[in-house]
Amino acid sequence: MYVDNGKVKKYEHIADAKINYKKDVVICSTVNREKWSSPKDSRSLFPSGVFHENDISLYYYNLRQNAQGRCEEYFKLNSK
């Protein structure tokens, strides 16, 4: 999910995620690098190809699904 000029745009299945355990980072190889890299004025902090600034936008639906599943599992195990 992404907000552009006050309008919410929904994107699904655009970003993969693979863990590089040697570097302790998540690698995303499917997203459009030009569209999702940090703005040029903040690239000293997040160079082109670093999508950290867009973590929530890129993985919003996955995070939402994960949170829902965790809550359901918690209540299943802790309800009496």
mmCIF file of the N, C-alpha and C atoms, coordinates in Angstrom:
data_MODEL
# 
_entry.id   MODEL 
# 
loop_
_atom_site.group_PDB 
_atom_site.id 
_atom_site.type_symbol 
_atom_site.label_atom_id 
_atom_site.label_alt_id 
_atom_site.label_comp_id 
_atom_site.label_asym_id 
_atom_site.label_entity_id 
_atom_site.label_seq_id 
_atom_site.pdbx_PDB_ins_code 
_atom_site.Cartn_x 
_atom_site.Cartn_y 
_atom_site.Cartn_z 
_atom_site.occupancy 
_atom_site.B_iso_or_equiv 
_atom_site.pdbx_formal_charge 
_atom_site.auth_seq_id 
_atom_site.auth_comp_id 
_atom_site.auth_asym_id 
_atom_site.auth_atom_id 
_atom_site.pdbx_PDB_model_num 
ATOM 1   N N  . MET A 1 1  ? 0.859   -1.162  0.000  1.00 0.00 ? 1  MET A N  1 
ATOM 2   C CA . MET A 1 1  ? 0.000   0.000   0.000  1.00 0.00 ? 1  MET A CA 1 
ATOM 3   C C  . MET A 1 1  ? 0.906   1.225   0.000  1.00 0.00 ? 1  MET A C  1 
ATOM 4   N N  . TYR A 1 2  ? 0.500   2.246   -0.729 1.00 0.00 ? 2  TYR A N  1 
ATOM 5   C CA . TYR A 1 2  ? 1.339   3.426   -0.900 1.00 0.00 ? 2  TYR A CA 1 
ATOM 6   C C  . TYR A 1 2  ? 0.434   4.649   -1.022 1.00 0.00 ? 2  TYR A C  1 
ATOM 7   N N  . VAL A 1 3  ? 0.808   5.726   -0.345 1.00 0.00 ? 3  VAL A N  1 
ATOM 8   C CA . VAL A 1 3  ? 0.043   6.967   -0.445 1.00 0.00 ? 3  VAL A CA 1 
ATOM 9   C C  . VAL A 1 3  ? 0.802   7.913   -1.364 1.00 0.00 ? 3  VAL A C  1 
ATOM 10  N N  . ASP A 1 4  ? 0.137   8.333   -2.426 1.00 0.00 ? 4  ASP A N  1 
ATOM 11  C CA . ASP A 1 4  ? 0.738   9.230   -3.418 1.00 0.00 ? 4  ASP A CA 1 
ATOM 12  C C  . ASP A 1 4  ? -0.170  10.427  -3.593 1.00 0.00 ? 4  ASP A C  1 
ATOM 13  N N  . ASN A 1 5  ? 0.305   11.585  -3.201 1.00 0.00 ? 5  ASN A N  1 
ATOM 14  C CA . ASN A 1 5  ? -0.489  12.818  -3.278 1.00 0.00 ? 5  ASN A CA 1 
ATOM 15  C C  . ASN A 1 5  ? -1.843  12.675  -2.590 1.00 0.00 ? 5  ASN A C  1 
ATOM 16  N N  . GLY A 1 6  ? -1.854  12.035  -1.425 1.00 0.00 ? 6  GLY A N  1 
ATOM 17  C CA . GLY A 1 6  ? -3.077  11.878  -0.652 1.00 0.00 ? 6  GLY A CA 1 
ATOM 18  C C  . GLY A 1 6  ? -3.993  10.759  -1.110 1.00 0.00 ? 6  GLY A C  1 
ATOM 19  N N  . LYS A 1 7  ? -3.615  10.043  -2.159 1.00 0.00 ? 7  LYS A N  1 
ATOM 20  C CA . LYS A 1 7  ? -4.436  8.943   -2.663 1.00 0.00 ? 7  LYS A CA 1 
ATOM 21  C C  . LYS A 1 7  ? -3.755  7.618   -2.342 1.00 0.00 ? 7  LYS A C  1 
ATOM 22  N N  . VAL A 1 8  ? -4.525  6.696   -1.778 1.00 0.00 ? 8  VAL A N  1 
ATOM 23  C CA . VAL A 1 8  ? -3.997  5.384   -1.432 1.00 0.00 ? 8  VAL A CA 1 
ATOM 24  C C  . VAL A 1 8  ? -3.994  4.499   -2.666 1.00 0.00 ? 8  VAL A C  1 
ATOM 25  N N  . LYS A 1 9  ? -2.850  3.926   -2.955 1.00 0.00 ? 9  LYS A N  1 
ATOM 26  C CA . LYS A 1 9  ? -2.732  2.990   -4.064 1.00 0.00 ? 9  LYS A CA 1 
ATOM 27  C C  . LYS A 1 9  ? -2.402  1.625   -3.484 1.00 0.00 ? 9  LYS A C  1 
ATOM 28  N N  . LYS A 1 10 ? -3.068  0.611   -3.971 1.00 0.00 ? 10 LYS A N  1 
ATOM 29  C CA . LYS A 1 10 ? -2.842  -0.738  -3.475 1.00 0.00 ? 10 LYS A CA 1 
ATOM 30  C C  . LYS A 1 10 ? -2.022  -1.525  -4.487 1.00 0.00 ? 10 LYS A C  1 
ATOM 31  N N  . TYR A 1 11 ? -0.967  -2.131  -3.984 1.00 0.00 ? 11 TYR A N  1 
ATOM 32  C CA . TYR A 1 11 ? -0.115  -2.989  -4.799 1.00 0.00 ? 11 TYR A CA 1 
ATOM 33  C C  . TYR A 1 11 ? -0.020  -4.326  -4.078 1.00 0.00 ? 11 TYR A C  1 
ATOM 34  N N  . GLU A 1 12 ? -0.196  -5.408  -4.787 1.00 0.00 ? 12 GLU A N  1 
ATOM 35  C CA . GLU A 1 12 ? -0.056  -6.727  -4.187 1.00 0.00 ? 12 GLU A CA 1 
ATOM 36  C C  . GLU A 1 12 ? 0.906   -7.556  -5.017 1.00 0.00 ? 12 GLU A C  1 
ATOM 37  N N  . HIS A 1 13 ? 1.670   -8.376  -4.342 1.00 0.00 ? 13 HIS A N  1 
ATOM 38  C CA . HIS A 1 13 ? 2.573   -9.342  -4.979 1.00 0.00 ? 13 HIS A CA 1 
ATOM 39  C C  . HIS A 1 13 ? 3.611   -8.674  -5.883 1.00 0.00 ? 13 HIS A C  1 
ATOM 40  N N  . ILE A 1 14 ? 4.177   -7.548  -5.432 1.00 0.00 ? 14 ILE A N  1 
ATOM 41  C CA . ILE A 1 14 ? 5.191   -6.887  -6.257 1.00 0.00 ? 14 ILE A CA 1 
ATOM 42  C C  . ILE A 1 14 ? 6.597   -7.060  -5.698 1.00 0.00 ? 14 ILE A C  1 
ATOM 43  N N  . ALA A 1 15 ? 6.702   -7.485  -4.438 1.00 0.00 ? 15 ALA A N  1 
ATOM 44  C CA . ALA A 1 15 ? 8.022   -7.560  -3.815 1.00 0.00 ? 15 ALA A CA 1 
ATOM 45  C C  . ALA A 1 15 ? 8.248   -8.928  -3.184 1.00 0.00 ? 15 ALA A C  1 
ATOM 46  N N  . ASP A 1 16 ? 9.296   -9.589  -3.645 1.00 0.00 ? 16 ASP A N  1 
ATOM 47  C CA . ASP A 1 16 ? 9.681   -10.832 -2.979 1.00 0.00 ? 16 ASP A CA 1 
ATOM 48  C C  . ASP A 1 16 ? 10.541  -10.475 -1.765 1.00 0.00 ? 16 ASP A C  1 
ATOM 49  N N  . ALA A 1 17 ? 10.914  -11.455 -1.000 1.00 0.00 ? 17 ALA A N  1 
ATOM 50  C CA . ALA A 1 17 ? 11.771  -11.225 0.164  1.00 0.00 ? 17 ALA A CA 1 
ATOM 51  C C  . ALA A 1 17 ? 12.558  -12.492 0.442  1.00 0.00 ? 17 ALA A C  1 
ATOM 52  N N  . LYS A 1 18 ? 13.872  -12.359 0.394  1.00 0.00 ? 18 LYS A N  1 
ATOM 53  C CA . LYS A 1 18 ? 14.766  -13.468 0.719  1.00 0.00 ? 18 LYS A CA 1 
ATOM 54  C C  . LYS A 1 18 ? 15.775  -12.960 1.727  1.00 0.00 ? 18 LYS A C  1 
ATOM 55  N N  . ILE A 1 19 ? 16.079  -13.768 2.718  1.00 0.00 ? 19 ILE A N  1 
ATOM 56  C CA . ILE A 1 19 ? 17.020  -13.357 3.750  1.00 0.00 ? 19 ILE A CA 1 
ATOM 57  C C  . ILE A 1 19 ? 18.438  -13.748 3.345  1.00 0.00 ? 19 ILE A C  1 
ATOM 58  N N  . ASN A 1 20 ? 19.346  -12.789 3.417  1.00 0.00 ? 20 ASN A N  1 
ATOM 59  C CA . ASN A 1 20 ? 20.764  -13.050 3.244  1.00 0.00 ? 20 ASN A CA 1 
ATOM 60  C C  . ASN A 1 20 ? 21.345  -13.115 4.660  1.00 0.00 ? 20 ASN A C  1 
ATOM 61  N N  . TYR A 1 21 ? 21.558  -14.324 5.148  1.00 0.00 ? 21 TYR A N  1 
ATOM 62  C CA . TYR A 1 21 ? 22.005  -14.523 6.525  1.00 0.00 ? 21 TYR A CA 1 
ATOM 63  C C  . TYR A 1 21 ? 23.442  -14.051 6.741  1.00 0.00 ? 21 TYR A C  1 
ATOM 64  N N  . LYS A 1 22 ? 24.261  -14.032 5.715  1.00 0.00 ? 22 LYS A N  1 
ATOM 65  C CA . LYS A 1 22 ? 25.639  -13.552 5.860  1.00 0.00 ? 22 LYS A CA 1 
ATOM 66  C C  . LYS A 1 22 ? 25.682  -12.053 6.122  1.00 0.00 ? 22 LYS A C  1 
ATOM 67  N N  . LYS A 1 23 ? 24.773  -11.322 5.480  1.00 0.00 ? 23 LYS A N  1 
ATOM 68  C CA . LYS A 1 23 ? 24.732  -9.865  5.645  1.00 0.00 ? 23 LYS A CA 1 
ATOM 69  C C  . LYS A 1 23 ? 23.649  -9.413  6.620  1.00 0.00 ? 23 LYS A C  1 
ATOM 70  N N  . ASP A 1 24 ? 22.791  -10.354 7.065  1.00 0.00 ? 24 ASP A N  1 
ATOM 71  C CA . ASP A 1 24 ? 21.653  -10.027 7.940  1.00 0.00 ? 24 ASP A CA 1 
ATOM 72  C C  . ASP A 1 24 ? 20.752  -8.957  7.328  1.00 0.00 ? 24 ASP A C  1 
ATOM 73  N N  . VAL A 1 25 ? 20.400  -9.165  6.064  1.00 0.00 ? 25 VAL A N  1 
ATOM 74  C CA . VAL A 1 25 ? 19.508  -8.239  5.367  1.00 0.00 ? 25 VAL A CA 1 
ATOM 75  C C  . VAL A 1 25 ? 18.461  -9.026  4.591  1.00 0.00 ? 25 VAL A C  1 
ATOM 76  N N  . VAL A 1 26 ? 17.385  -8.353  4.245  1.00 0.00 ? 26 VAL A N  1 
ATOM 77  C CA . VAL A 1 26 ? 16.362  -8.916  3.372  1.00 0.00 ? 26 VAL A CA 1 
ATOM 78  C C  . VAL A 1 26 ? 16.647  -8.415  1.969  1.00 0.00 ? 26 VAL A C  1 
ATOM 79  N N  . ILE A 1 27 ? 16.670  -9.323  1.020  1.00 0.00 ? 27 ILE A N  1 
ATOM 80  C CA . ILE A 1 27 ? 16.924  -8.979  -0.374 1.00 0.00 ? 27 ILE A CA 1 
ATOM 81  C C  . ILE A 1 27 ? 15.603  -9.029  -1.143 1.00 0.00 ? 27 ILE A C  1 
ATOM 82  N N  . CYS A 1 28 ? 15.316  -7.977  -1.860 1.00 0.00 ? 28 CYS A N  1 
ATOM 83  C CA . CYS A 1 28 ? 14.130  -7.902  -2.710 1.00 0.00 ? 28 CYS A CA 1 
ATOM 84  C C  . CYS A 1 28 ? 14.608  -7.757  -4.148 1.00 0.00 ? 28 CYS A C  1 
ATOM 85  N N  . SER A 1 29 ? 14.260  -8.724  -4.997 1.00 0.00 ? 29 SER A N  1 
ATOM 86  C CA . SER A 1 29 ? 14.761  -8.691  -6.365 1.00 0.00 ? 29 SER A CA 1 
ATOM 87  C C  . SER A 1 29 ? 13.687  -8.423  -7.413 1.00 0.00 ? 29 SER A C  1 
ATOM 88  N N  . THR A 1 30 ? 12.427  -8.356  -7.015 1.00 0.00 ? 30 THR A N  1 
ATOM 89  C CA . THR A 1 30 ? 11.359  -8.240  -8.007 1.00 0.00 ? 30 THR A CA 1 
ATOM 90  C C  . THR A 1 30 ? 10.751  -6.845  -8.122 1.00 0.00 ? 30 THR A C  1 
ATOM 91  N N  . VAL A 1 31 ? 11.031  -5.975  -7.200 1.00 0.00 ? 31 VAL A N  1 
ATOM 92  C CA . VAL A 1 31 ? 10.394  -4.662  -7.208 1.00 0.00 ? 31 VAL A CA 1 
ATOM 93  C C  . VAL A 1 31 ? 11.129  -3.715  -8.173 1.00 0.00 ? 31 VAL A C  1 
ATOM 94  N N  . ASN A 1 32 ? 10.404  -2.776  -8.730 1.00 0.00 ? 32 ASN A N  1 
ATOM 95  C CA . ASN A 1 32 ? 10.969  -1.787  -9.640 1.00 0.00 ? 32 ASN A CA 1 
ATOM 96  C C  . ASN A 1 32 ? 11.883  -0.849  -8.848 1.00 0.00 ? 32 ASN A C  1 
ATOM 97  N N  . ARG A 1 33 ? 13.170  -0.971  -9.087 1.00 0.00 ? 33 ARG A N  1 
ATOM 98  C CA . ARG A 1 33 ? 14.179  -0.221  -8.338 1.00 0.00 ? 33 ARG A CA 1 
ATOM 99  C C  . ARG A 1 33 ? 13.989  1.291   -8.461 1.00 0.00 ? 33 ARG A C  1 
ATOM 100 N N  . GLU A 1 34 ? 13.698  1.776   -9.640 1.00 0.00 ? 34 GLU A N  1 
ATOM 101 C CA . GLU A 1 34 ? 13.521  3.219   -9.845 1.00 0.00 ? 34 GLU A CA 1 
ATOM 102 C C  . GLU A 1 34 ? 12.308  3.763   -9.097 1.00 0.00 ? 34 GLU A C  1 
ATOM 103 N N  . LYS A 1 35 ? 11.230  3.005   -9.089 1.00 0.00 ? 35 LYS A N  1 
ATOM 104 C CA . LYS A 1 35 ? 9.994   3.472   -8.462 1.00 0.00 ? 35 LYS A CA 1 
ATOM 105 C C  . LYS A 1 35 ? 10.059  3.429   -6.936 1.00 0.00 ? 35 LYS A C  1 
ATOM 106 N N  . TRP A 1 36 ? 10.715  2.400   -6.370 1.00 0.00 ? 36 TRP A N  1 
ATOM 107 C CA . TRP A 1 36 ? 10.640  2.169   -4.939 1.00 0.00 ? 36 TRP A CA 1 
ATOM 108 C C  . TRP A 1 36 ? 11.890  2.540   -4.153 1.00 0.00 ? 36 TRP A C  1 
ATOM 109 N N  . SER A 1 37 ? 12.972  2.954   -4.819 1.00 0.00 ? 37 SER A N  1 
ATOM 110 C CA . SER A 1 37 ? 14.146  3.423   -4.082 1.00 0.00 ? 37 SER A CA 1 
ATOM 111 C C  . SER A 1 37 ? 13.811  4.732   -3.392 1.00 0.00 ? 37 SER A C  1 
ATOM 112 N N  . SER A 1 38 ? 14.602  5.068   -2.400 1.00 0.00 ? 38 SER A N  1 
ATOM 113 C CA . SER A 1 38 ? 14.396  6.327   -1.678 1.00 0.00 ? 38 SER A CA 1 
ATOM 114 C C  . SER A 1 38 ? 14.546  7.511   -2.625 1.00 0.00 ? 38 SER A C  1 
ATOM 115 N N  . PRO A 1 39 ? 13.896  8.630   -2.300 1.00 0.00 ? 39 PRO A N  1 
ATOM 116 C CA . PRO A 1 39 ? 14.070  9.825   -3.132 1.00 0.00 ? 39 PRO A CA 1 
ATOM 117 C C  . PRO A 1 39 ? 15.552  10.217  -3.205 1.00 0.00 ? 39 PRO A C  1 
ATOM 118 N N  . LYS A 1 40 ? 15.945  10.835  -4.286 1.00 0.00 ? 40 LYS A N  1 
ATOM 119 C CA . LYS A 1 40 ? 17.354  11.168  -4.500 1.00 0.00 ? 40 LYS A CA 1 
ATOM 120 C C  . LYS A 1 40 ? 17.943  12.009  -3.376 1.00 0.00 ? 40 LYS A C  1 
ATOM 121 N N  . ASP A 1 41 ? 17.135  12.885  -2.766 1.00 0.00 ? 41 ASP A N  1 
ATOM 122 C CA . ASP A 1 41 ? 17.676  13.739  -1.703 1.00 0.00 ? 41 ASP A CA 1 
ATOM 123 C C  . ASP A 1 41 ? 17.956  12.984  -0.394 1.00 0.00 ? 41 ASP A C  1 
ATOM 124 N N  . SER A 1 42 ? 17.489  11.752  -0.270 1.00 0.00 ? 42 SER A N  1 
ATOM 125 C CA . SER A 1 42 ? 17.785  10.975  0.943  1.00 0.00 ? 42 SER A CA 1 
ATOM 126 C C  . SER A 1 42 ? 18.668  9.764   0.647  1.00 0.00 ? 42 SER A C  1 
ATOM 127 N N  . ARG A 1 43 ? 19.268  9.722   -0.524 1.00 0.00 ? 43 ARG A N  1 
ATOM 128 C CA . ARG A 1 43 ? 20.061  8.549   -0.899 1.00 0.00 ? 43 ARG A CA 1 
ATOM 129 C C  . ARG A 1 43 ? 21.408  8.465   -0.202 1.00 0.00 ? 43 ARG A C  1 
ATOM 130 N N  . SER A 1 44 ? 21.820  9.519   0.479  1.00 0.00 ? 44 SER A N  1 
ATOM 131 C CA . SER A 1 44 ? 23.047  9.386   1.272  1.00 0.00 ? 44 SER A CA 1 
ATOM 132 C C  . SER A 1 44 ? 22.786  8.446   2.446  1.00 0.00 ? 44 SER A C  1 
ATOM 133 N N  . LEU A 1 45 ? 21.554  8.397   2.909  1.00 0.00 ? 45 LEU A N  1 
ATOM 134 C CA . LEU A 1 45 ? 21.160  7.500   3.990  1.00 0.00 ? 45 LEU A CA 1 
ATOM 135 C C  . LEU A 1 45 ? 20.751  6.131   3.455  1.00 0.00 ? 45 LEU A C  1 
ATOM 136 N N  . PHE A 1 46 ? 19.930  6.099   2.403  1.00 0.00 ? 46 PHE A N  1 
ATOM 137 C CA . PHE A 1 46 ? 19.459  4.861   1.780  1.00 0.00 ? 46 PHE A CA 1 
ATOM 138 C C  . PHE A 1 46 ? 19.777  4.910   0.285  1.00 0.00 ? 46 PHE A C  1 
ATOM 139 N N  . PRO A 1 47 ? 20.908  4.332   -0.150 1.00 0.00 ? 47 PRO A N  1 
ATOM 140 C CA . PRO A 1 47 ? 21.272  4.377   -1.566 1.00 0.00 ? 47 PRO A CA 1 
ATOM 141 C C  . PRO A 1 47 ? 20.230  3.711   -2.464 1.00 0.00 ? 47 PRO A C  1 
ATOM 142 N N  . SER A 1 48 ? 20.288  3.970   -3.738 1.00 0.00 ? 48 SER A N  1 
ATOM 143 C CA . SER A 1 48 ? 19.381  3.354   -4.705 1.00 0.00 ? 48 SER A CA 1 
ATOM 144 C C  . SER A 1 48 ? 19.429  1.839   -4.550 1.00 0.00 ? 48 SER A C  1 
ATOM 145 N N  . GLY A 1 49 ? 18.261  1.235   -4.505 1.00 0.00 ? 49 GLY A N  1 
ATOM 146 C CA . GLY A 1 49 ? 18.179  -0.218  -4.330 1.00 0.00 ? 49 GLY A CA 1 
ATOM 147 C C  . GLY A 1 49 ? 17.979  -0.639  -2.898 1.00 0.00 ? 49 GLY A C  1 
ATOM 148 N N  . VAL A 1 50 ? 18.100  0.299   -1.961 1.00 0.00 ? 50 VAL A N  1 
ATOM 149 C CA . VAL A 1 50 ? 17.794  0.020   -0.556 1.00 0.00 ? 50 VAL A CA 1 
ATOM 150 C C  . VAL A 1 50 ? 16.356  0.478   -0.337 1.00 0.00 ? 50 VAL A C  1 
ATOM 151 N N  . PHE A 1 51 ? 15.487  -0.464  -0.004 1.00 0.00 ? 51 PHE A N  1 
ATOM 152 C CA . PHE A 1 51 ? 14.057  -0.164  0.082  1.00 0.00 ? 51 PHE A CA 1 
ATOM 153 C C  . PHE A 1 51 ? 13.564  -0.008  1.515  1.00 0.00 ? 51 PHE A C  1 
ATOM 154 N N  . HIS A 1 52 ? 14.488  0.158   2.458  1.00 0.00 ? 52 HIS A N  1 
ATOM 155 C CA . HIS A 1 52 ? 14.120  0.211   3.870  1.00 0.00 ? 52 HIS A CA 1 
ATOM 156 C C  . HIS A 1 52 ? 13.044  1.268   4.152  1.00 0.00 ? 52 HIS A C  1 
ATOM 157 N N  . GLU A 1 53 ? 13.120  2.360   3.479  1.00 0.00 ? 53 GLU A N  1 
ATOM 158 C CA . GLU A 1 53 ? 12.141  3.437   3.667  1.00 0.00 ? 53 GLU A CA 1 
ATOM 159 C C  . GLU A 1 53 ? 10.726  2.994   3.264  1.00 0.00 ? 53 GLU A C  1 
ATOM 160 N N  . ASN A 1 54 ? 10.634  1.946   2.455  1.00 0.00 ? 54 ASN A N  1 
ATOM 161 C CA . ASN A 1 54 ? 9.348   1.463   1.965  1.00 0.00 ? 54 ASN A CA 1 
ATOM 162 C C  . ASN A 1 54 ? 8.958   0.095   2.524  1.00 0.00 ? 54 ASN A C  1 
ATOM 163 N N  . ASP A 1 55 ? 9.577   -0.313  3.622  1.00 0.00 ? 55 ASP A N  1 
ATOM 164 C CA . ASP A 1 55 ? 9.266   -1.629  4.201  1.00 0.00 ? 55 ASP A CA 1 
ATOM 165 C C  . ASP A 1 55 ? 7.766   -1.843  4.388  1.00 0.00 ? 55 ASP A C  1 
ATOM 166 N N  . ILE A 1 56 ? 7.117   -0.903  5.019  1.00 0.00 ? 56 ILE A N  1 
ATOM 167 C CA . ILE A 1 56 ? 5.681   -1.057  5.293  1.00 0.00 ? 56 ILE A CA 1 
ATOM 168 C C  . ILE A 1 56 ? 4.883   -1.033  3.997  1.00 0.00 ? 56 ILE A C  1 
ATOM 169 N N  . SER A 1 57 ? 5.222   -0.113  3.100  1.00 0.00 ? 57 SER A N  1 
ATOM 170 C CA . SER A 1 57 ? 4.489   -0.027  1.838  1.00 0.00 ? 57 SER A CA 1 
ATOM 171 C C  . SER A 1 57 ? 4.601   -1.305  1.025  1.00 0.00 ? 57 SER A C  1 
ATOM 172 N N  . LEU A 1 58 ? 5.802   -1.850  0.931  1.00 0.00 ? 58 LEU A N  1 
ATOM 173 C CA . LEU A 1 58 ? 6.014   -3.032  0.102  1.00 0.00 ? 58 LEU A CA 1 
ATOM 174 C C  . LEU A 1 58 ? 5.415   -4.298  0.700  1.00 0.00 ? 58 LEU A C  1 
ATOM 175 N N  . TYR A 1 59 ? 5.405   -4.387  2.014  1.00 0.00 ? 59 TYR A N  1 
ATOM 176 C CA . TYR A 1 59 ? 4.985   -5.633  2.662  1.00 0.00 ? 59 TYR A CA 1 
ATOM 177 C C  . TYR A 1 59 ? 3.739   -5.462  3.535  1.00 0.00 ? 59 TYR A C  1 
ATOM 178 N N  . TYR A 1 60 ? 2.963   -4.421  3.293  1.00 0.00 ? 60 TYR A N  1 
ATOM 179 C CA . TYR A 1 60 ? 1.796   -4.107  4.122  1.00 0.00 ? 60 TYR A CA 1 
ATOM 180 C C  . TYR A 1 60 ? 0.847   -5.294  4.263  1.00 0.00 ? 60 TYR A C  1 
ATOM 181 N N  . TYR A 1 61 ? 0.463   -5.884  3.161  1.00 0.00 ? 61 TYR A N  1 
ATOM 182 C CA . TYR A 1 61 ? -0.515  -6.968  3.217  1.00 0.00 ? 61 TYR A CA 1 
ATOM 183 C C  . TYR A 1 61 ? 0.062   -8.215  3.882  1.00 0.00 ? 61 TYR A C  1 
ATOM 184 N N  . ASN A 1 62 ? 1.348   -8.474  3.675  1.00 0.00 ? 62 ASN A N  1 
ATOM 185 C CA . ASN A 1 62 ? 1.994   -9.594  4.354  1.00 0.00 ? 62 ASN A CA 1 
ATOM 186 C C  . ASN A 1 62 ? 2.046   -9.350  5.860  1.00 0.00 ? 62 ASN A C  1 
ATOM 187 N N  . LEU A 1 63 ? 2.380   -8.129  6.263  1.00 0.00 ? 63 LEU A N  1 
ATOM 188 C CA . LEU A 1 63 ? 2.432   -7.790  7.685  1.00 0.00 ? 63 LEU A CA 1 
ATOM 189 C C  . LEU A 1 63 ? 1.056   -7.901  8.320  1.00 0.00 ? 63 LEU A C  1 
ATOM 190 N N  . ARG A 1 64 ? 0.056   -7.433  7.616  1.00 0.00 ? 64 ARG A N  1 
ATOM 191 C CA . ARG A 1 64 ? -1.312  -7.505  8.127  1.00 0.00 ? 64 ARG A CA 1 
ATOM 192 C C  . ARG A 1 64 ? -1.753  -8.954  8.306  1.00 0.00 ? 64 ARG A C  1 
ATOM 193 N N  . GLN A 1 65 ? -1.471  -9.781  7.326  1.00 0.00 ? 65 GLN A N  1 
ATOM 194 C CA . GLN A 1 65 ? -1.828  -11.194 7.407  1.00 0.00 ? 65 GLN A CA 1 
ATOM 195 C C  . GLN A 1 65 ? -1.065  -11.882 8.542  1.00 0.00 ? 65 GLN A C  1 
ATOM 196 N N  . ASN A 1 66 ? 0.208   -11.558 8.695  1.00 0.00 ? 66 ASN A N  1 
ATOM 197 C CA . ASN A 1 66 ? 1.010   -12.145 9.758  1.00 0.00 ? 66 ASN A CA 1 
ATOM 198 C C  . ASN A 1 66 ? 0.484   -11.745 11.129 1.00 0.00 ? 66 ASN A C  1 
ATOM 199 N N  . ALA A 1 67 ? 0.144   -10.474 11.308 1.00 0.00 ? 67 ALA A N  1 
ATOM 200 C CA . ALA A 1 67 ? -0.388  -10.006 12.589 1.00 0.00 ? 67 ALA A CA 1 
ATOM 201 C C  . ALA A 1 67 ? -1.714  -10.692 12.914 1.00 0.00 ? 67 ALA A C  1 
ATOM 202 N N  . GLN A 1 68 ? -2.570  -10.831 11.930 1.00 0.00 ? 68 GLN A N  1 
ATOM 203 C CA . GLN A 1 68 ? -3.847  -11.499 12.140 1.00 0.00 ? 68 GLN A CA 1 
ATOM 204 C C  . GLN A 1 68 ? -3.624  -12.959 12.543 1.00 0.00 ? 68 GLN A C  1 
ATOM 205 N N  . GLY A 1 69 ? -2.729  -13.641 11.855 1.00 0.00 ? 69 GLY A N  1 
ATOM 206 C CA . GLY A 1 69 ? -2.445  -15.032 12.188 1.00 0.00 ? 69 GLY A CA 1 
ATOM 207 C C  . GLY A 1 69 ? -1.868  -15.195 13.578 1.00 0.00 ? 69 GLY A C  1 
ATOM 208 N N  . ARG A 1 70 ? -0.998  -14.286 13.974 1.00 0.00 ? 70 ARG A N  1 
ATOM 209 C CA . ARG A 1 70 ? -0.422  -14.343 15.319 1.00 0.00 ? 70 ARG A CA 1 
ATOM 210 C C  . ARG A 1 70 ? -1.483  -14.106 16.392 1.00 0.00 ? 70 ARG A C  1 
ATOM 211 N N  . CYS A 1 71 ? -2.379  -13.157 16.154 1.00 0.00 ? 71 CYS A N  1 
ATOM 212 C CA . CYS A 1 71 ? -3.460  -12.898 17.114 1.00 0.00 ? 71 CYS A CA 1 
ATOM 213 C C  . CYS A 1 71 ? -4.383  -14.098 17.230 1.00 0.00 ? 71 CYS A C  1 
ATOM 214 N N  . GLU A 1 72 ? -4.751  -14.670 16.100 1.00 0.00 ? 72 GLU A N  1 
ATOM 215 C CA . GLU A 1 72 ? -5.625  -15.847 16.121 1.00 0.00 ? 72 GLU A CA 1 
ATOM 216 C C  . GLU A 1 72 ? -4.970  -16.997 16.870 1.00 0.00 ? 72 GLU A C  1 
ATOM 217 N N  . GLU A 1 73 ? -3.708  -17.230 16.634 1.00 0.00 ? 73 GLU A N  1 
ATOM 218 C CA . GLU A 1 73 ? -2.984  -18.310 17.318 1.00 0.00 ? 73 GLU A CA 1 
ATOM 219 C C  . GLU A 1 73 ? -2.891  -18.040 18.817 1.00 0.00 ? 73 GLU A C  1 
ATOM 220 N N  . TYR A 1 74 ? -2.623  -16.802 19.182 1.00 0.00 ? 74 TYR A N  1 
ATOM 221 C CA . TYR A 1 74 ? -2.548  -16.443 20.598 1.00 0.00 ? 74 TYR A CA 1 
ATOM 222 C C  . TYR A 1 74 ? -3.871  -16.735 21.291 1.00 0.00 ? 74 TYR A C  1 
ATOM 223 N N  . PHE A 1 75 ? -4.975  -16.266 20.713 1.00 0.00 ? 75 PHE A N  1 
ATOM 224 C CA . PHE A 1 75 ? -6.275  -16.474 21.346 1.00 0.00 ? 75 PHE A CA 1 
ATOM 225 C C  . PHE A 1 75 ? -6.687  -17.935 21.348 1.00 0.00 ? 75 PHE A C  1 
ATOM 226 N N  . LYS A 1 76 ? -6.290  -18.672 20.333 1.00 0.00 ? 76 LYS A N  1 
ATOM 227 C CA . LYS A 1 76 ? -6.580  -20.105 20.299 1.00 0.00 ? 76 LYS A CA 1 
ATOM 228 C C  . LYS A 1 76 ? -5.860  -20.819 21.454 1.00 0.00 ? 76 LYS A C  1 
ATOM 229 N N  . LEU A 1 77 ? -4.638  -20.436 21.710 1.00 0.00 ? 77 LEU A N  1 
ATOM 230 C CA . LEU A 1 77 ? -3.849  -21.082 22.764 1.00 0.00 ? 77 LEU A CA 1 
ATOM 231 C C  . LEU A 1 77 ? -4.168  -20.567 24.162 1.00 0.00 ? 77 LEU A C  1 
ATOM 232 N N  . ASN A 1 78 ? -4.721  -19.358 24.268 1.00 0.00 ? 78 ASN A N  1 
ATOM 233 C CA . ASN A 1 78 ? -4.914  -18.731 25.574 1.00 0.00 ? 78 ASN A CA 1 
ATOM 234 C C  . ASN A 1 78 ? -6.371  -18.494 25.947 1.00 0.00 ? 78 ASN A C  1 
ATOM 235 N N  . SER A 1 79 ? -7.291  -19.067 25.222 1.00 0.00 ? 79 SER A N  1 
ATOM 236 C CA . SER A 1 79 ? -8.690  -18.890 25.596 1.00 0.00 ? 79 SER A CA 1 
ATOM 237 C C  . SER A 1 79 ? -9.163  -20.124 26.368 1.00 0.00 ? 79 SER A C  1 
ATOM 238 N N  . LYS A 1 80 ? -9.925  -19.880 27.383 1.00 0.00 ? 80 LYS A N  1 
ATOM 239 C CA . LYS A 1 80 ? -10.431 -20.993 28.196 1.00 0.00 ? 80 LYS A CA 1 
ATOM 240 C C  . LYS A 1 80 ? -11.881 -20.796 28.497 1.00 0.00 ? 80 LYS A C  1 
# 
